[in-house]
Amino acid sequence: MIKKKELIGSVGKRFSGHRHKLKTNTKEAAKLASTDGFKPRAGTHFNDIDELLTITMEECGELIQACSKAIRCESYHDNAALIEEIGDVACMLELLHGYDLVSHQQISDRIDQKKKKLKRWSNLL
């Protein structure tokens, strides 16, 4: 059986070298920030980024489930569950921008690239 302490240690080792280490100690965060150029916003901890990304993954998973159920039930328009999950994912995308993980320009550029692919490979556009 893996002990919690061992698991945390292995995760920490896996993430070594990354600027978003699983640290909550502000002294350690300041030391790390000074070595790799990353400056956390006031009041944030390095594991806030992990929480943000984890919740984003969960919300994306819930959107996948809502899309699947909409297809199964042929409930495409005015689908409250689908609307809720799209809103939740949109909220998380805004938070990703708020934490400076992505810019609106980067998202816009990626949207343009995706639309080009869709024009070529689908009938949606």
C-alpha positions in Angstrom: 0.0 0.0 0.0 1.3 3.4 -0.9 1.4 5.8 2.0 0.2 9.4 1.4 3.6 10.8 2.1 5.3 8.6 -0.4 2.7 9.5 -3.1 3.2 13.2 -2.5 6.9 12.7 -2.7 6.7 10.9 -6.1 4.4 13.6 -7.4 6.9 16.2 -6.3 9.7 14.4 -8.0 7.7 14.1 -11.2 7.1 17.8 -11.2 10.6 18.8 -10.3 12.0 21.4 -12.7 8.5 22.8 -13.3 7.7 26.2 -12.0 4.4 25.2 -10.5 5.6 22.8 -7.9 3.2 21.5 -5.3 4.2 24.0 -2.7 2.2 26.2 -0.4 5.0 27.6 1.7 5.4 31.3 0.7 9.1 31.4 1.5 9.7 28.4 -0.8 7.4 30.0 -3.4 9.4 33.2 -3.3 12.6 31.4 -3.6 11.4 29.4 -6.6 9.9 32.5 -8.2 13.3 34.2 -8.0 15.0 31.3 -9.8 12.8 30.8 -12.7 11.2 34.2 -13.4 7.7 33.2 -12.4 6.0 35.7 -10.1 2.8 34.5 -8.5 -0.1 36.9 -8.0 -0.4 38.2 -4.4 -2.2 35.8 -2.2 -1.8 32.8 -4.6 0.1 29.6 -3.9 1.7 27.4 -6.4 -0.9 24.7 -5.9 -3.6 27.2 -7.0 -2.5 26.6 -10.6 -2.9 22.8 -10.1 -6.4 23.3 -8.6 -7.3 25.6 -11.5 -6.2 23.0 -14.1 -7.8 20.1 -12.2 -11.2 21.9 -12.0 -10.9 22.8 -15.7 -10.3 19.1 -16.5 -13.3 18.1 -14.4 -15.6 20.7 -16.1 -14.4 19.5 -19.5 -15.3 16.0 -18.5 -18.8 17.1 -17.4 -19.2 18.9 -20.7 -18.3 15.7 -22.6 -20.9 13.8 -20.6 -23.5 16.4 -21.3 -22.7 16.3 -25.0 -22.9 12.5 -25.0 -26.3 12.5 -23.2 -27.6 15.2 -25.6 -26.8 12.9 -28.5 -28.3 9.9 -26.9 -31.5 11.7 -25.9 -31.6 13.8 -29.1 -31.9 16.9 -26.9 -29.9 19.5 -28.7 -31.7 22.8 -28.3 -32.5 24.5 -24.9 -30.7 21.7 -23.1 -30.2 23.0 -19.6 -27.4 20.5 -18.7 -25.5 21.3 -21.9 -25.9 25.1 -21.3 -24.7 24.7 -17.7 -21.6 22.7 -18.6 -20.7 25.1 -21.5 -21.0 28.0 -19.1 -18.8 26.2 -16.5 -16.1 25.5 -19.1 -16.3 29.1 -20.4 -15.8 30.3 -16.8 -12.7 28.1 -16.4 -11.3 29.4 -19.7 -11.6 32.9 -18.3 -9.9 31.9 -15.1 -7.1 30.4 -17.1 -6.7 33.8 -18.8 -6.9 35.5 -15.4 -4.0 33.5 -14.1 -2.0 34.4 -17.2 -1.8 30.8 -18.4 -3.2 31.9 -21.8 -3.9 35.1 -23.5 -7.0 36.1 -25.5 -4.8 36.5 -28.5 -3.5 32.9 -28.2 -7.1 31.6 -27.9 -8.2 33.7 -30.9 -5.3 32.4 -33.0 -6.1 28.8 -32.0 -9.8 29.4 -32.9 -8.7 30.5 -36.4 -6.5 27.4 -36.8 -9.4 25.1 -35.7 -11.8 26.8 -38.1 -9.4 26.2 -41.0 -9.2 22.5 -40.0 -13.0 22.3 -39.7 -13.5 23.8 -43.2 -11.2 21.2 -44.6 -12.3 18.1 -42.7 -16.0 18.7 -41.8 -19.2 20.2 -43.1 -19.7 22.5 -40.1 -18.3 25.6 -41.7 
